């Protein structure tokens, strides 16, 4: 009877170890894939704040160009 209990305990421990190892492997794989997705997102997309700052700079630059063109246009008409 004790032999059966020991065998059962060893089998249960081995089964639990196998399940834990497989689960850990799957978690590791999901973590690796998530890291890849995060990297792709970071490479391809810009935050709203950064985009807003870039657009503001672009608009400011365009306004300066327009002002210069207006000054040139006024000089030629005089």
PyMOL Python script that loads the backbone (N, CA, C, O; Angstrom):
from pymol import cmd

cmd.read_pdbstr("""\
ATOM      1  N   UNK A   1       0.816  -1.194   0.000  1.00  0.00           N
ATOM      2  CA  UNK A   1       0.000   0.000   0.000  1.00  0.00           C
ATOM      3  C   UNK A   1       0.860   1.258   0.000  1.00  0.00           C
ATOM      4  O   UNK A   1       0.545   2.215  -0.708  1.00  0.00           O
ATOM      5  N   UNK A   2       1.929   1.276   0.773  1.00  0.00           N
ATOM      6  CA  UNK A   2       2.812   2.427   0.822  1.00  0.00           C
ATOM      7  C   UNK A   2       3.502   2.616  -0.517  1.00  0.00           C
ATOM      8  O   UNK A   2       3.715   3.744  -0.963  1.00  0.00           O
ATOM      9  N   UNK A   3       3.859   1.479  -1.172  1.00  0.00           N
ATOM     10  CA  UNK A   3       4.506   1.573  -2.478  1.00  0.00           C
ATOM     11  C   UNK A   3       3.596   2.264  -3.486  1.00  0.00           C
ATOM     12  O   UNK A   3       4.061   3.069  -4.293  1.00  0.00           O
ATOM     13  N   UNK A   4       2.325   1.962  -3.446  1.00  0.00           N
ATOM     14  CA  UNK A   4       1.364   2.583  -4.362  1.00  0.00           C
ATOM     15  C   UNK A   4       1.253   4.081  -4.079  1.00  0.00           C
ATOM     16  O   UNK A   4       1.142   4.882  -5.008  1.00  0.00           O
ATOM     17  N   UNK A   5       1.283   4.457  -2.811  1.00  0.00           N
ATOM     18  CA  UNK A   5       1.220   5.881  -2.431  1.00  0.00           C
ATOM     19  C   UNK A   5       2.453   6.631  -2.890  1.00  0.00           C
ATOM     20  O   UNK A   5       2.358   7.757  -3.377  1.00  0.00           O
ATOM     21  N   UNK A   6       3.630   5.996  -2.732  1.00  0.00           N
ATOM     22  CA  UNK A   6       4.878   6.619  -3.170  1.00  0.00           C
ATOM     23  C   UNK A   6       4.879   6.764  -4.688  1.00  0.00           C
ATOM     24  O   UNK A   6       5.256   7.811  -5.214  1.00  0.00           O
ATOM     25  N   UNK A   7       4.458   5.714  -5.390  1.00  0.00           N
ATOM     26  CA  UNK A   7       4.382   5.759  -6.851  1.00  0.00           C
ATOM     27  C   UNK A   7       3.424   6.850  -7.307  1.00  0.00           C
ATOM     28  O   UNK A   7       3.728   7.599  -8.236  1.00  0.00           O
ATOM     29  N   UNK A   8       2.290   6.939  -6.669  1.00  0.00           N
ATOM     30  CA  UNK A   8       1.301   7.967  -6.994  1.00  0.00           C
ATOM     31  C   UNK A   8       1.862   9.371  -6.739  1.00  0.00           C
ATOM     32  O   UNK A   8       1.652  10.286  -7.536  1.00  0.00           O
ATOM     33  N   UNK A   9       2.576   9.528  -5.620  1.00  0.00           N
ATOM     34  CA  UNK A   9       3.158  10.838  -5.293  1.00  0.00           C
ATOM     35  C   UNK A   9       4.221  11.229  -6.327  1.00  0.00           C
ATOM     36  O   UNK A   9       4.282  12.384  -6.749  1.00  0.00           O
ATOM     37  N   UNK A  10       5.061  10.259  -6.735  1.00  0.00           N
ATOM     38  CA  UNK A  10       6.090  10.535  -7.731  1.00  0.00           C
ATOM     39  C   UNK A  10       5.449  10.881  -9.079  1.00  0.00           C
ATOM     40  O   UNK A  10       5.881  11.811  -9.760  1.00  0.00           O
ATOM     41  N   UNK A  11       4.423  10.127  -9.452  1.00  0.00           N
ATOM     42  CA  UNK A  11       3.728  10.391 -10.709  1.00  0.00           C
ATOM     43  C   UNK A  11       3.061  11.769 -10.674  1.00  0.00           C
ATOM     44  O   UNK A  11       3.098  12.509 -11.657  1.00  0.00           O
ATOM     45  N   UNK A  12       2.460  12.101  -9.547  1.00  0.00           N
ATOM     46  CA  UNK A  12       1.810  13.413  -9.419  1.00  0.00           C
ATOM     47  C   UNK A  12       2.846  14.532  -9.500  1.00  0.00           C
ATOM     48  O   UNK A  12       2.609  15.551 -10.147  1.00  0.00           O
ATOM     49  N   UNK A  13       3.989  14.346  -8.847  1.00  0.00           N
ATOM     50  CA  UNK A  13       5.045  15.359  -8.881  1.00  0.00           C
ATOM     51  C   UNK A  13       5.594  15.512 -10.300  1.00  0.00           C
ATOM     52  O   UNK A  13       5.831  16.632 -10.754  1.00  0.00           O
ATOM     53  N   UNK A  14       5.798  14.394 -11.004  1.00  0.00           N
ATOM     54  CA  UNK A  14       6.299  14.445 -12.371  1.00  0.00           C
ATOM     55  C   UNK A  14       5.280  15.122 -13.287  1.00  0.00           C
ATOM     56  O   UNK A  14       5.648  15.934 -14.136  1.00  0.00           O
ATOM     57  N   UNK A  15       4.002  14.790 -13.114  1.00  0.00           N
ATOM     58  CA  UNK A  15       2.954  15.419 -13.916  1.00  0.00           C
ATOM     59  C   UNK A  15       2.879  16.912 -13.659  1.00  0.00           C
ATOM     60  O   UNK A  15       2.737  17.700 -14.594  1.00  0.00           O
ATOM     61  N   UNK A  16       2.975  17.303 -12.400  1.00  0.00           N
ATOM     62  CA  UNK A  16       2.937  18.721 -12.047  1.00  0.00           C
ATOM     63  C   UNK A  16       4.155  19.450 -12.624  1.00  0.00           C
ATOM     64  O   UNK A  16       4.034  20.575 -13.108  1.00  0.00           O
ATOM     65  N   UNK A  17       5.318  18.814 -12.574  1.00  0.00           N
ATOM     66  CA  UNK A  17       6.526  19.415 -13.138  1.00  0.00           C
ATOM     67  C   UNK A  17       6.382  19.587 -14.650  1.00  0.00           C
ATOM     68  O   UNK A  17       6.782  20.615 -15.197  1.00  0.00           O
ATOM     69  N   UNK A  18       5.817  18.592 -15.324  1.00  0.00           N
ATOM     70  CA  UNK A  18       5.623  18.671 -16.775  1.00  0.00           C
ATOM     71  C   UNK A  18       4.659  19.795 -17.132  1.00  0.00           C
ATOM     72  O   UNK A  18       4.922  20.576 -18.046  1.00  0.00           O
ATOM     73  N   UNK A  19       3.565  19.875 -16.429  1.00  0.00           N
ATOM     74  CA  UNK A  19       2.581  20.934 -16.680  1.00  0.00           C
ATOM     75  C   UNK A  19       3.199  22.304 -16.427  1.00  0.00           C
ATOM     76  O   UNK A  19       2.987  23.235 -17.204  1.00  0.00           O
ATOM     77  N   UNK A  20       3.960  22.433 -15.347  1.00  0.00           N
ATOM     78  CA  UNK A  20       4.598  23.704 -15.009  1.00  0.00           C
ATOM     79  C   UNK A  20       5.600  24.104 -16.090  1.00  0.00           C
ATOM     80  O   UNK A  20       5.661  25.266 -16.491  1.00  0.00           O
ATOM     81  N   UNK A  21       6.385  23.130 -16.557  1.00  0.00           N
ATOM     82  CA  UNK A  21       7.379  23.411 -17.588  1.00  0.00           C
ATOM     83  C   UNK A  21       6.711  23.848 -18.886  1.00  0.00           C
ATOM     84  O   UNK A  21       7.145  24.818 -19.508  1.00  0.00           O
ATOM     85  N   UNK A  22       5.682  23.160 -19.293  1.00  0.00           N
ATOM     86  CA  UNK A  22       4.978  23.540 -20.527  1.00  0.00           C
ATOM     87  C   UNK A  22       4.314  24.905 -20.390  1.00  0.00           C
ATOM     88  O   UNK A  22       4.370  25.724 -21.308  1.00  0.00           O
ATOM     89  N   UNK A  23       3.700  25.142 -19.266  1.00  0.00           N
ATOM     90  CA  UNK A  23       3.042  26.423 -19.040  1.00  0.00           C
ATOM     91  C   UNK A  23       4.070  27.550 -19.046  1.00  0.00           C
ATOM     92  O   UNK A  23       3.833  28.610 -19.625  1.00  0.00           O
ATOM     93  N   UNK A  24       5.202  27.317 -18.406  1.00  0.00           N
ATOM     94  CA  UNK A  24       6.261  28.323 -18.401  1.00  0.00           C
ATOM     95  C   UNK A  24       6.752  28.582 -19.826  1.00  0.00           C
ATOM     96  O   UNK A  24       6.995  29.729 -20.199  1.00  0.00           O
ATOM     97  N   UNK A  25       6.895  27.532 -20.614  1.00  0.00           N
ATOM     98  CA  UNK A  25       7.321  27.688 -22.005  1.00  0.00           C
ATOM     99  C   UNK A  25       6.324  28.499 -22.809  1.00  0.00           C
ATOM    100  O   UNK A  25       6.717  29.344 -23.613  1.00  0.00           O
ATOM    101  N   UNK A  26       5.040  28.254 -22.604  1.00  0.00           N
ATOM    102  CA  UNK A  26       4.013  29.005 -23.323  1.00  0.00           C
ATOM    103  C   UNK A  26       3.989  30.459 -22.883  1.00  0.00           C
ATOM    104  O   UNK A  26       3.830  31.361 -23.706  1.00  0.00           O
ATOM    105  N   UNK A  27       4.146  30.684 -21.596  1.00  0.00           N
ATOM    106  CA  UNK A  27       4.180  32.063 -21.095  1.00  0.00           C
ATOM    107  C   UNK A  27       5.385  32.795 -21.678  1.00  0.00           C
ATOM    108  O   UNK A  27       5.287  33.958 -22.068  1.00  0.00           O
ATOM    109  N   UNK A  28       6.517  32.103 -21.733  1.00  0.00           N
ATOM    110  CA  UNK A  28       7.723  32.708 -22.310  1.00  0.00           C
ATOM    111  C   UNK A  28       7.503  33.042 -23.787  1.00  0.00           C
ATOM    112  O   UNK A  28       7.921  34.104 -24.249  1.00  0.00           O
ATOM    113  N   UNK A  29       6.862  32.160 -24.518  1.00  0.00           N
ATOM    114  CA  UNK A  29       6.587  32.389 -25.944  1.00  0.00           C
ATOM    115  C   UNK A  29       5.637  33.574 -26.131  1.00  0.00           C
ATOM    116  O   UNK A  29       5.854  34.405 -27.013  1.00  0.00           O
ATOM    117  N   UNK A  30       4.605  33.657 -25.325  1.00  0.00           N
ATOM    118  CA  UNK A  30       3.659  34.779 -25.407  1.00  0.00           C
ATOM    119  C   UNK A  30       4.380  36.081 -25.063  1.00  0.00           C
ATOM    120  O   UNK A  30       4.152  37.102 -25.713  1.00  0.00           O
ATOM    121  N   UNK A  31       5.234  36.057 -24.065  1.00  0.00           N
ATOM    122  CA  UNK A  31       5.990  37.244 -23.677  1.00  0.00           C
ATOM    123  C   UNK A  31       6.910  37.691 -24.811  1.00  0.00           C
ATOM    124  O   UNK A  31       7.022  38.886 -25.081  1.00  0.00           O
ATOM    125  N   UNK A  32       7.563  36.750 -25.469  1.00  0.00           N
ATOM    126  CA  UNK A  32       8.448  37.063 -26.589  1.00  0.00           C
ATOM    127  C   UNK A  32       7.660  37.685 -27.740  1.00  0.00           C
ATOM    128  O   UNK A  32       8.099  38.666 -28.340  1.00  0.00           O
ATOM    129  N   UNK A  33       6.501  37.113 -28.043  1.00  0.00           N
ATOM    130  CA  UNK A  33       5.673  37.639 -29.131  1.00  0.00           C
ATOM    131  C   UNK A  33       5.150  39.032 -28.794  1.00  0.00           C
ATOM    132  O   UNK A  33       5.089  39.897 -29.668  1.00  0.00           O
ATOM    133  N   UNK A  34       4.777  39.253 -27.549  1.00  0.00           N
ATOM    134  CA  UNK A  34       4.303  40.571 -27.123  1.00  0.00           C
ATOM    135  C   UNK A  34       5.418  41.603 -27.249  1.00  0.00           C
ATOM    136  O   UNK A  34       5.166  42.734 -27.665  1.00  0.00           O
ATOM    137  N   UNK A  35       6.638  41.233 -26.899  1.00  0.00           N
ATOM    138  CA  UNK A  35       7.772  42.136 -27.064  1.00  0.00           C
ATOM    139  C   UNK A  35       7.956  42.511 -28.526  1.00  0.00           C
ATOM    140  O   UNK A  35       8.258  43.664 -28.834  1.00  0.00           O
ATOM    141  N   UNK A  36       7.780  41.555 -29.429  1.00  0.00           N
ATOM    142  CA  UNK A  36       7.915  41.842 -30.856  1.00  0.00           C
ATOM    143  C   UNK A  36       6.841  42.815 -31.322  1.00  0.00           C
ATOM    144  O   UNK A  36       7.117  43.724 -32.104  1.00  0.00           O
ATOM    145  N   UNK A  37       5.621  42.623 -30.844  1.00  0.00           N
ATOM    146  CA  UNK A  37       4.524  43.525 -31.217  1.00  0.00           C
ATOM    147  C   UNK A  37       4.805  44.928 -30.695  1.00  0.00           C
ATOM    148  O   UNK A  37       4.617  45.910 -31.412  1.00  0.00           O
ATOM    149  N   UNK A  38       5.257  45.023 -29.445  1.00  0.00           N
ATOM    150  CA  UNK A  38       5.570  46.332 -28.875  1.00  0.00           C
ATOM    151  C   UNK A  38       6.670  47.021 -29.678  1.00  0.00           C
ATOM    152  O   UNK A  38       6.610  48.230 -29.899  1.00  0.00           O
ATOM    153  N   UNK A  39       7.658  46.273 -30.108  1.00  0.00           N
ATOM    154  CA  UNK A  39       8.741  46.848 -30.896  1.00  0.00           C
ATOM    155  C   UNK A  39       8.223  47.350 -32.245  1.00  0.00           C
ATOM    156  O   UNK A  39       8.599  48.434 -32.691  1.00  0.00           O
ATOM    157  N   UNK A  40       7.357  46.562 -32.897  1.00  0.00           N
ATOM    158  CA  UNK A  40       6.796  46.997 -34.176  1.00  0.00           C
ATOM    159  C   UNK A  40       5.964  48.260 -34.010  1.00  0.00           C
ATOM    160  O   UNK A  40       6.026  49.164 -34.843  1.00  0.00           O
ATOM    161  N   UNK A  41       5.191  48.320 -32.945  1.00  0.00           N
ATOM    162  CA  UNK A  41       4.362  49.508 -32.696  1.00  0.00           C
ATOM    163  C   UNK A  41       5.262  50.720 -32.462  1.00  0.00           C
ATOM    164  O   UNK A  41       5.008  51.801 -32.993  1.00  0.00           O
ATOM    165  N   UNK A  42       6.295  50.536 -31.677  1.00  0.00           N
ATOM    166  CA  UNK A  42       7.197  51.654 -31.386  1.00  0.00           C
ATOM    167  C   UNK A  42       7.924  52.124 -32.639  1.00  0.00           C
ATOM    168  O   UNK A  42       8.214  53.314 -32.769  1.00  0.00           O
ATOM    169  N   UNK A  43       8.223  51.221 -33.558  1.00  0.00           N
ATOM    170  CA  UNK A  43       8.922  51.600 -34.777  1.00  0.00           C
ATOM    171  C   UNK A  43       8.013  52.309 -35.769  1.00  0.00           C
ATOM    172  O   UNK A  43       8.480  53.174 -36.510  1.00  0.00           O
ATOM    173  N   UNK A  44       6.745  51.973 -35.804  1.00  0.00           N
ATOM    174  CA  UNK A  44       5.857  52.453 -36.862  1.00  0.00           C
ATOM    175  C   UNK A  44       4.950  53.599 -36.471  1.00  0.00           C
ATOM    176  O   UNK A  44       4.448  54.297 -37.352  1.00  0.00           O
ATOM    177  N   UNK A  45       4.719  53.820 -35.205  1.00  0.00           N
ATOM    178  CA  UNK A  45       3.729  54.813 -34.800  1.00  0.00           C
ATOM    179  C   UNK A  45       4.354  55.896 -33.937  1.00  0.00           C
ATOM    180  O   UNK A  45       5.374  55.686 -33.281  1.00  0.00           O
ATOM    181  N   UNK A  46       3.713  57.064 -33.953  1.00  0.00           N
ATOM    182  CA  UNK A  46       4.176  58.221 -33.200  1.00  0.00           C
ATOM    183  C   UNK A  46       3.088  58.578 -32.191  1.00  0.00           C
ATOM    184  O   UNK A  46       1.897  58.461 -32.482  1.00  0.00           O
ATOM    185  N   UNK A  47       3.499  59.005 -31.027  1.00  0.00           N
ATOM    186  CA  UNK A  47       2.504  59.393 -30.024  1.00  0.00           C
ATOM    187  C   UNK A  47       1.786  60.668 -30.466  1.00  0.00           C
ATOM    188  O   UNK A  47       2.311  61.429 -31.279  1.00  0.00           O
ATOM    189  N   UNK A  48       0.599  60.896 -29.938  1.00  0.00           N
ATOM    190  CA  UNK A  48      -0.172  62.088 -30.297  1.00  0.00           C
ATOM    191  C   UNK A  48       0.568  63.351 -29.897  1.00  0.00           C
ATOM    192  O   UNK A  48       0.544  64.350 -30.616  1.00  0.00           O
ATOM    193  N   UNK A  49       1.221  63.304 -28.753  1.00  0.00           N
ATOM    194  CA  UNK A  49       1.959  64.473 -28.283  1.00  0.00           C
ATOM    195  C   UNK A  49       3.093  64.817 -29.248  1.00  0.00           C
ATOM    196  O   UNK A  49       3.268  65.978 -29.619  1.00  0.00           O
ATOM    197  N   UNK A  50       3.858  63.810 -29.650  1.00  0.00           N
ATOM    198  CA  UNK A  50       4.962  64.047 -30.584  1.00  0.00           C
ATOM    199  C   UNK A  50       4.452  64.560 -31.928  1.00  0.00           C
ATOM    200  O   UNK A  50       5.033  65.475 -32.511  1.00  0.00           O
ATOM    201  N   UNK A  51       3.370  63.971 -32.413  1.00  0.00           N
ATOM    202  CA  UNK A  51       2.795  64.410 -33.688  1.00  0.00           C
ATOM    203  C   UNK A  51       2.320  65.853 -33.597  1.00  0.00           C
ATOM    204  O   UNK A  51       2.538  66.644 -34.515  1.00  0.00           O
ATOM    205  N   UNK A  52       1.676  66.190 -32.499  1.00  0.00           N
ATOM    206  CA  UNK A  52       1.193  67.557 -32.309  1.00  0.00           C
ATOM    207  C   UNK A  52       2.350  68.551 -32.312  1.00  0.00           C
ATOM    208  O   UNK A  52       2.262  69.619 -32.919  1.00  0.00           O
ATOM    209  N   UNK A  53       3.435  68.191 -31.630  1.00  0.00           N
ATOM    210  CA  UNK A  53       4.607  69.076 -31.600  1.00  0.00           C
ATOM    211  C   UNK A  53       5.206  69.240 -32.995  1.00  0.00           C
ATOM    212  O   UNK A  53       5.590  70.342 -33.385  1.00  0.00           O
ATOM    213  N   UNK A  54       5.283  68.141 -33.744  1.00  0.00           N
ATOM    214  CA  UNK A  54       5.833  68.218 -35.101  1.00  0.00           C
ATOM    215  C   UNK A  54       4.953  69.077 -36.000  1.00  0.00           C
ATOM    216  O   UNK A  54       5.462  69.876 -36.785  1.00  0.00           O
ATOM    217  N   UNK A  55       3.649  68.920 -35.892  1.00  0.00           N
ATOM    218  CA  UNK A  55       2.735  69.725 -36.714  1.00  0.00           C
ATOM    219  C   UNK A  55       2.818  71.196 -36.350  1.00  0.00           C
ATOM    220  O   UNK A  55       2.762  72.059 -37.227  1.00  0.00           O
ATOM    221  N   UNK A  56       2.950  71.486 -35.079  1.00  0.00           N
ATOM    222  CA  UNK A  56       3.082  72.879 -34.648  1.00  0.00           C
ATOM    223  C   UNK A  56       4.344  73.499 -35.226  1.00  0.00           C
ATOM    224  O   UNK A  56       4.318  74.633 -35.704  1.00  0.00           O
ATOM    225  N   UNK A  57       5.445  72.764 -35.186  1.00  0.00           N
ATOM    226  CA  UNK A  57       6.694  73.262 -35.763  1.00  0.00           C
ATOM    227  C   UNK A  57       6.550  73.488 -37.259  1.00  0.00           C
ATOM    228  O   UNK A  57       7.029  74.484 -37.801  1.00  0.00           O
ATOM    229  N   UNK A  58       5.882  72.547 -37.919  1.00  0.00           N
ATOM    230  CA  UNK A  58       5.683  72.664 -39.367  1.00  0.00           C
ATOM    231  C   UNK A  58       4.830  73.888 -39.684  1.00  0.00           C
ATOM    232  O   UNK A  58       5.150  74.639 -40.606  1.00  0.00           O
ATOM    233  N   UNK A  59       3.764  74.094 -38.944  1.00  0.00           N
ATOM    234  CA  UNK A  59       2.899  75.248 -39.172  1.00  0.00           C
ATOM    235  C   UNK A  59       3.655  76.547 -38.927  1.00  0.00           C
ATOM    236  O   UNK A  59       3.522  77.497 -39.698  1.00  0.00           O
ATOM    237  N   UNK A  60       4.440  76.596 -37.867  1.00  0.00           N
ATOM    238  CA  UNK A  60       5.229  77.802 -37.586  1.00  0.00           C
ATOM    239  C   UNK A  60       6.194  78.095 -38.732  1.00  0.00           C
ATOM    240  O   UNK A  60       6.370  79.244 -39.139  1.00  0.00           O
ATOM    241  N   UNK A  61       6.799  77.059 -39.228  1.00  0.00           N
ATOM    242  CA  UNK A  61       7.728  77.221 -40.346  1.00  0.00           C
ATOM    243  C   UNK A  61       6.993  77.728 -41.591  1.00  0.00           C
ATOM    244  O   UNK A  61       7.487  78.615 -42.287  1.00  0.00           O
ATOM    245  N   UNK A  62       5.830  77.172 -41.866  1.00  0.00           N
ATOM    246  CA  UNK A  62       5.042  77.610 -43.031  1.00  0.00           C
ATOM    247  C   UNK A  62       4.610  79.071 -42.880  1.00  0.00           C
ATOM    248  O   UNK A  62       4.600  79.819 -43.858  1.00  0.00           O
ATOM    249  N   UNK A  63       4.261  79.471 -41.681  1.00  0.00           N
ATOM    250  CA  UNK A  63       3.866  80.867 -41.449  1.00  0.00           C
ATOM    251  C   UNK A  63       5.038  81.793 -41.742  1.00  0.00           C
ATOM    252  O   UNK A  63       4.856  82.844 -42.357  1.00  0.00           O
ATOM    253  N   UNK A  64       6.237  81.416 -41.308  1.00  0.00           N
ATOM    254  CA  UNK A  64       7.426  82.245 -41.592  1.00  0.00           C
ATOM    255  C   UNK A  64       7.680  82.346 -43.097  1.00  0.00           C
ATOM    256  O   UNK A  64       8.048  83.410 -43.596  1.00  0.00           O
ATOM    257  N   UNK A  65       7.487  81.254 -43.808  1.00  0.00           N
ATOM    258  CA  UNK A  65       7.665  81.273 -45.261  1.00  0.00           C
ATOM    259  C   UNK A  65       6.634  82.190 -45.906  1.00  0.00           C
ATOM    260  O   UNK A  65       6.965  82.968 -46.801  1.00  0.00           O
ATOM    261  N   UNK A  66       5.387  82.101 -45.455  1.00  0.00           N
ATOM    262  CA  UNK A  66       4.332  82.961 -46.002  1.00  0.00           C
ATOM    263  C   UNK A  66       4.646  84.436 -45.759  1.00  0.00           C
ATOM    264  O   UNK A  66       4.449  85.275 -46.638  1.00  0.00           O
ATOM    265  N   UNK A  67       5.136  84.742 -44.557  1.00  0.00           N
ATOM    266  CA  UNK A  67       5.479  86.126 -44.239  1.00  0.00           C
ATOM    267  C   UNK A  67       6.597  86.632 -45.144  1.00  0.00           C
ATOM    268  O   UNK A  67       6.552  87.770 -45.613  1.00  0.00           O
ATOM    269  N   UNK A  68       7.591  85.798 -45.389  1.00  0.00           N
ATOM    270  CA  UNK A  68       8.682  86.187 -46.284  1.00  0.00           C
ATOM    271  C   UNK A  68       8.165  86.424 -47.694  1.00  0.00           C
ATOM    272  O   UNK A  68       8.550  87.393 -48.349  1.00  0.00           O
ATOM    273  N   UNK A  69       7.291  85.535 -48.160  1.00  0.00           N
ATOM    274  CA  UNK A  69       6.724  85.705 -49.500  1.00  0.00           C
ATOM    275  C   UNK A  69       5.896  86.983 -49.580  1.00  0.00           C
ATOM    276  O   UNK A  69       5.940  87.695 -50.584  1.00  0.00           O
ATOM    277  N   UNK A  70       5.155  87.268 -48.536  1.00  0.00           N
ATOM    278  CA  UNK A  70       4.365  88.508 -48.510  1.00  0.00           C
ATOM    279  C   UNK A  70       5.271  89.729 -48.583  1.00  0.00           C
ATOM    280  O   UNK A  70       4.974  90.678 -49.308  1.00  0.00           O
ATOM    281  N   UNK A  71       6.371  89.714 -47.841  1.00  0.00           N
ATOM    282  CA  UNK A  71       7.299  90.859 -47.873  1.00  0.00           C
ATOM    283  C   UNK A  71       7.916  91.014 -49.258  1.00  0.00           C
ATOM    284  O   UNK A  71       8.057  92.129 -49.760  1.00  0.00           O
ATOM    285  N   UNK A  72       8.280  89.896 -49.871  1.00  0.00           N
ATOM    286  CA  UNK A  72       8.854  89.956 -51.232  1.00  0.00           C
ATOM    287  C   UNK A  72       7.815  90.482 -52.198  1.00  0.00           C
ATOM    288  O   UNK A  72       8.118  91.303 -53.064  1.00  0.00           O
ATOM    289  N   UNK A  73       6.585  90.005 -52.048  1.00  0.00           N
ATOM    290  CA  UNK A  73       5.516  90.448 -52.936  1.00  0.00           C
ATOM    291  C   UNK A  73       5.252  91.937 -52.779  1.00  0.00           C
ATOM    292  O   UNK A  73       5.031  92.625 -53.775  1.00  0.00           O
ATOM    293  N   UNK A  74       5.269  92.445 -51.577  1.00  0.00           N
ATOM    294  CA  UNK A  74       5.031  93.885 -51.347  1.00  0.00           C
ATOM    295  C   UNK A  74       6.160  94.724 -51.915  1.00  0.00           C
ATOM    296  O   UNK A  74       5.912  95.812 -52.434  1.00  0.00           O
ATOM    297  N   UNK A  75       7.386  94.248 -51.830  1.00  0.00           N
ATOM    298  CA  UNK A  75       8.534  95.004 -52.364  1.00  0.00           C
ATOM    299  C   UNK A  75       8.463  95.118 -53.880  1.00  0.00           C
ATOM    300  O   UNK A  75       8.820  96.152 -54.445  1.00  0.00           O
ATOM    301  N   UNK A  76       8.010  94.072 -54.531  1.00  0.00           N
ATOM    302  CA  UNK A  76       7.971  94.100 -55.997  1.00  0.00           C
ATOM    303  C   UNK A  76       6.834  94.954 -56.525  1.00  0.00           C
ATOM    304  O   UNK A  76       6.905  95.438 -57.654  1.00  0.00           O
ATOM    305  N   UNK A  77       5.792  95.150 -55.738  1.00  0.00           N
ATOM    306  CA  UNK A  77       4.645  95.942 -56.200  1.00  0.00           C
ATOM    307  C   UNK A  77       4.834  97.439 -55.954  1.00  0.00           C
ATOM    308  O   UNK A  77       4.072  98.251 -56.479  1.00  0.00           O
ATOM    309  N   UNK A  78       5.795  97.793 -55.197  1.00  0.00           N
ATOM    310  CA  UNK A  78       5.983  99.209 -54.875  1.00  0.00           C
ATOM    311  C   UNK A  78       6.777  99.917 -55.927  1.00  0.00           C
ATOM    312  O   UNK A  78       7.026 101.117 -55.810  1.00  0.00           O
TER     313      UNK A  78
END
""", "prot")
cmd.dss("prot")
cmd.show_as("cartoon", "prot")
cmd.util.cbc("prot")
cmd.orient("prot")
